Structures are given as structure tokens and as C-alpha cells.
Amino acid sequence: MSADAPSPANYSPGLEGVVAGETAVSTVEDGLKYRGYSVGELCEKATFDEVAHLLLHGDLPTAKELSAFQARVTTARRIPEPVKQLYPNVPKWAYPLDALRTAVSMVSLFDPDAADNTHEANVRKAERLLGQMPVMVADQYRISKGLQPVMARPELGHSANFLYMLRGTEPTPEEVRALDVSLILYAEHEFNASTFTARVIVSTQSDLHSAIVGAIGALKGPLHGGANEKVMDVVRAAGGPDAAEKWTLDALARKERIMGFGHRVYKAGDVRAGILKGYARAAAITPDLQKWETTADIIERVMGEQKKMYPNLDWPAGRLYHAMDLEIPLYTPMFAMSRIAGWAAHVIEQTDHNRLIRPRSIYTGEPTRSVKPIGERG
Ligand SMILES: CC(C)(COP(=O)(O)OP(=O)(O)OC[C@H]1O[C@@H](n2cnc3c(N)ncnc32)[C@H](O)[C@@H]1OP(=O)(O)O)[C@@H](O)C(=O)NCCC(=O)NCCS
């Protein structure tokens, strides 16, 4: 073994506990904070648009900065015509997150700054994607249902405009606030798998759009962003308040993973889940929805008692979106149209202070051997 050969002593499967870089964007130490502000306080006192500005520009905006930021983002809601023409050609059964990934890749071909990796160009591209991604999700959804797309409304913020474009009707202030809080909580989370993917991609001096396409791919899996689309399956499978305790115990006995529980970093609970739970509860206004909330409470209690395992953000988010009558395949794309703010902030930070990310591995394959002529093999 050479002196600098990878040592099993330095190896942590899944990079658990490994420090893989530095960031000024957010920390999970002593409660989740974005650029120094606790997420709890941001949810109480700020909108998603303000938080997106905080992540991309380093600080909360003044009123003047916010309106200039919103003007730039809403201008980007007019996505290039060839990208709009993509959706009628996407199969109706296409998974919305895959369609979003393809649309982000396609829109890069029309971005005037696509190949420019300067700080200023990266911020411009990030703001454009922030405006474009909700439009892409809403348009693809409506076209897949045989409905006409709805024009964006420049006077509406990120959440209100998305709900309006999706449904074609004005959302209530309560819905807008609930969605806004969920998107603030989804916006950023340190070195999670998709953000790390984005950082790895730009560490090769690749570009922001390529990083976001890769990040969407990483987000898709059910161990990461895909979990919010599994939550209602879990709650429904539990059958209702009378059956939920036994169902959970049986699922744990079968060693099943209960989606929406557990976290690589938060072993004692995820503060974001606690914040969003009240919104999921408030949105459950029908007896049927309240039944699922009670069922969720029972699953939560049994998971705590049996496994010391607590809900992550996806647990209340999946229920909130369901109570808002949003279709399940939209939930991970909605996560993405929020996390674009955090992904882009990390891409910009990585690019501005770059060092190629290239770790080592421990080799577990065949010992050294020599190549036999093809006629002598087998
Ligand atoms: C998020 C997650 C991937 C973190 O995993 P991790 O830190 O790698 O933890 P591990 O996969 O090593 O799991 C440790 C143990 O807890 C169990 N476990 C982890 N999450 C579990 C869950 N949601 N339900 C039931 N058991 C779970 C594992 O089976 C394992 O048990 P074992 O030691 O008996 O084999 C994991 O908790 C999970 O799969 N959760 C469900 C998916 C989810 O909600 N993802 C969104 C994350 S924000």
C-alpha cells in the first residue's frame, strides 16, 4: 500500500459524519439557520421570496430590493416558446419531476448566460430558474390533464402564483401562507445529497444548469425528496385511527421503512417537521382529512416509542399538500421549485471558492491479474 492509499480507518459509509466542505449558506448546528437566521423566525416573519433573496444575495432584502428582485424573477416566468412546446410532446404519463429535469436542461440552451460562470451571471441564472421552475411544473401539469396553461401573474409571489397557475383560480391567503412556510422550510439544507451533487458538478467548472439538472436527479429518490410523495401512501396504508398502531408495529416487525421518518443528521427530531405540523393540521378541514391527521399522530407516537425515530419535514409536507388538494406527483417538483434557491446559493459559493471535489475509494475488486488472449479466456 502506498503512503497515501485510502485507509479503512478514514472511511465512513455514505460519508456519514464526514465534513466535506465549508459553507456560509446554512448550518444545522443548534437548530437550522439560513445565513444566521433561524428557520422558525424566518417562517414567522418572512415570505419565501424574501428567503430566496436571503439565500441568493446573502441578506434579507429591503422593500426596494425585494421589489427589484421580484421584478427580475417574474420577468423570467415568461419561458422561451420552444421550452413551452416541450410539454405537449411529453407523454401524459411522464413523471412530473422527470419533465421538470428535462425542461431545466432544455431552458439552459436559451439562457444568455448559460456558459458564463461568473458570480454575477450565476445569480442571474439562479433568479431566472427561480421564476421558471414553478411555471414549468404548473404548465406540464395542466397540459398533462388536457387543460390550457394559465398565464403567470407578475403581482403574485412565488407560492400564490404557483397555486394560481396550477388551478386557474385565486388561492386563499391561508393556502398561500401554508405553502410559503413549507417552501421556506424546503429551501435549503446544508450538504444534503442533492446539494452535494450540485456542488460536485460545478466543482469541475461545469455550469449552474448542469448542476441543477443533476440535483433534481438526486432529489428524486425516496430516501431524499421523493419521500414527500410516499407519505400519504403510508398514512392510507395504516388504514385509519383504529388500525394505525397495529399497522405500524407490523410494518416495523417486517423491517419496513416508514417514509417521512428518520434523518441522517437529526436523530432527535427535525425542527422543520414541528413547524409545518400546525399548518398540516389547520389545512385538514374535512372529517376525512382529520381522520388522516389522527392516523398520522398514532404512527408518529408508535415510531417514537418503538424506534426513537421522529418525523422529518416530508411527513407534514405530504399531508399539507394533500389537504390542499394537490396531486401527489407534484410534491417533489414543488420541493425542487423551492430548493432551487439553496442549490443555486451552493453552486455560486462552490464556483466562487472552487476546489475540485474528488474523493478516494477503498478497492474491493480482483487482485492484479494479466490479460489473456481472447482465445484462452473462459
Ligand atoms: C433518511 C434516512 C435515509 C436516513 O438514513 P440513515 O441515517 O442512513 O439511517 P439508516 O438507513 O442507517 O438506518 C438506521 C436504522 O434505522 C432504520 N430506519 C431508518 N429510517 C427508518 C424509517 N423511516 N422507518 C423505519 N426504520 C428506519 C433502518 O432500517 C436501520 O435499522 P437497522 O439498524 O435495524 O438496520 C432514513 O431514515 C430513511 O430511509 N427514512 C425514510 C425516507 C425519508 O423519509 N427520507 C426523507 C429524509 S429528509
The ligand as an SDF file (V2000), in Angstrom:
LIG
                    3D

 48 50  0  0  0  0  0  0  0  0999 V2000
  -33.4800    9.4760    5.8980 C   0  0  0  0  0  0  0  0  0  0  0  0
  -32.7680    8.1310    6.0270 C   0  0  0  0  0  0  0  0  0  0  0  0
  -32.3130    7.6770    4.6510 C   0  0  0  0  0  0  0  0  0  0  0  0
  -31.5660    8.3220    6.9350 C   0  0  0  0  0  0  0  0  0  0  0  0
  -30.9830    7.1360    6.9870 O   0  0  0  0  0  0  0  0  0  0  0  0
  -29.6060    6.7420    7.7150 P   0  0  0  0  0  0  0  0  0  0  0  0
  -29.0670    7.8230    8.5380 O   0  0  0  0  0  0  0  0  0  0  0  0
  -28.7240    6.2230    6.6480 O   0  0  0  0  0  0  0  0  0  0  0  0
  -30.0970    5.6290    8.6660 O   0  0  0  0  0  0  0  0  0  0  0  0
  -30.0030    4.1090    8.3340 P   0  0  0  0  0  0  0  0  0  0  0  0
  -30.5300    3.8520    6.9580 O   0  0  0  0  0  0  0  0  0  0  0  0
  -28.6030    3.6840    8.6140 O   0  0  0  0  0  0  0  0  0  0  0  0
  -30.9800    3.4890    9.3780 O   0  0  0  0  0  0  0  0  0  0  0  0
  -30.6310    3.1580   10.7080 C   0  0  0  0  0  0  0  0  0  0  0  0
  -31.6440    2.1540   11.2100 C   0  0  0  0  0  0  0  0  0  0  0  0
  -32.9310    2.7910   11.3170 O   0  0  0  0  0  0  0  0  0  0  0  0
  -33.8530    2.1670   10.4500 C   0  0  0  0  0  0  0  0  0  0  0  0
  -34.6330    3.2080    9.8190 N   0  0  0  0  0  0  0  0  0  0  0  0
  -34.1660    4.3460    9.2730 C   0  0  0  0  0  0  0  0  0  0  0  0
  -35.1920    5.0610    8.7900 N   0  0  0  0  0  0  0  0  0  0  0  0
  -36.2980    4.3720    9.0520 C   0  0  0  0  0  0  0  0  0  0  0  0
  -37.6600    4.5990    8.7910 C   0  0  0  0  0  0  0  0  0  0  0  0
  -38.0490    5.7020    8.1780 N   0  0  0  0  0  0  0  0  0  0  0  0
  -38.5540    3.6750    9.1890 N   0  0  0  0  0  0  0  0  0  0  0  0
  -38.1630    2.5710    9.8090 C   0  0  0  0  0  0  0  0  0  0  0  0
  -36.8880    2.2900   10.0950 N   0  0  0  0  0  0  0  0  0  0  0  0
  -35.9720    3.1770    9.7110 C   0  0  0  0  0  0  0  0  0  0  0  0
  -33.0280    1.4120    9.4270 C   0  0  0  0  0  0  0  0  0  0  0  0
  -33.7430    0.3330    8.8690 O   0  0  0  0  0  0  0  0  0  0  0  0
  -31.8700    0.9740   10.2670 C   0  0  0  0  0  0  0  0  0  0  0  0
  -32.2820   -0.1170   11.0580 O   0  0  0  0  0  0  0  0  0  0  0  0
  -31.2520   -1.3030   11.4110 P   0  0  0  0  0  0  0  0  0  0  0  0
  -30.1530   -0.6320   12.1880 O   0  0  0  0  0  0  0  0  0  0  0  0
  -32.0830   -2.2430   12.1750 O   0  0  0  0  0  0  0  0  0  0  0  0
  -30.7710   -1.8310   10.0740 O   0  0  0  0  0  0  0  0  0  0  0  0
  -33.7060    7.0860    6.6390 C   0  0  0  0  0  0  0  0  0  0  0  0
  -34.1120    7.4640    7.9230 O   0  0  0  0  0  0  0  0  0  0  0  0
  -34.9100    6.8060    5.7640 C   0  0  0  0  0  0  0  0  0  0  0  0
  -34.8260    5.9940    4.8470 O   0  0  0  0  0  0  0  0  0  0  0  0
  -36.0690    7.4720    6.0410 N   0  0  0  0  0  0  0  0  0  0  0  0
  -37.2310    7.3020    5.2170 C   0  0  0  0  0  0  0  0  0  0  0  0
  -37.1590    8.1540    3.9670 C   0  0  0  0  0  0  0  0  0  0  0  0
  -37.3350    9.5980    4.2570 C   0  0  0  0  0  0  0  0  0  0  0  0
  -38.2540    9.9980    4.9630 O   0  0  0  0  0  0  0  0  0  0  0  0
  -36.4910   10.4050    3.6430 N   0  0  0  0  0  0  0  0  0  0  0  0
  -36.5320   11.8570    3.7810 C   0  0  0  0  0  0  0  0  0  0  0  0
  -35.3410   12.3230    4.5370 C   0  0  0  0  0  0  0  0  0  0  0  0
  -35.4460   14.0460    4.8980 S   0  0  0  0  0  0  0  0  0  0  0  0
  1  2  1  0
  2  3  1  0
  2  4  1  0
  2 36  1  0
  4  5  1  0
  5  6  1  0
  6  7  2  0
  6  8  1  0
  6  9  1  0
  9 10  1  0
 10 11  2  0
 10 12  1  0
 10 13  1  0
 13 14  1  0
 14 15  1  0
 15 16  1  0
 15 30  1  0
 16 17  1  0
 17 18  1  0
 17 28  1  0
 18 19  1  0
 18 27  1  0
 19 20  2  0
 20 21  1  0
 21 22  1  0
 21 27  2  0
 22 23  1  0
 22 24  2  0
 24 25  1  0
 25 26  2  0
 26 27  1  0
 28 29  1  0
 28 30  1  0
 30 31  1  0
 31 32  1  0
 32 33  2  0
 32 34  1  0
 32 35  1  0
 36 37  1  0
 36 38  1  0
 38 39  2  0
 38 40  1  0
 40 41  1  0
 41 42  1  0
 42 43  1  0
 43 44  2  0
 43 45  1  0
 45 46  1  0
 46 47  1  0
 47 48  1  0
M  END
$$$$
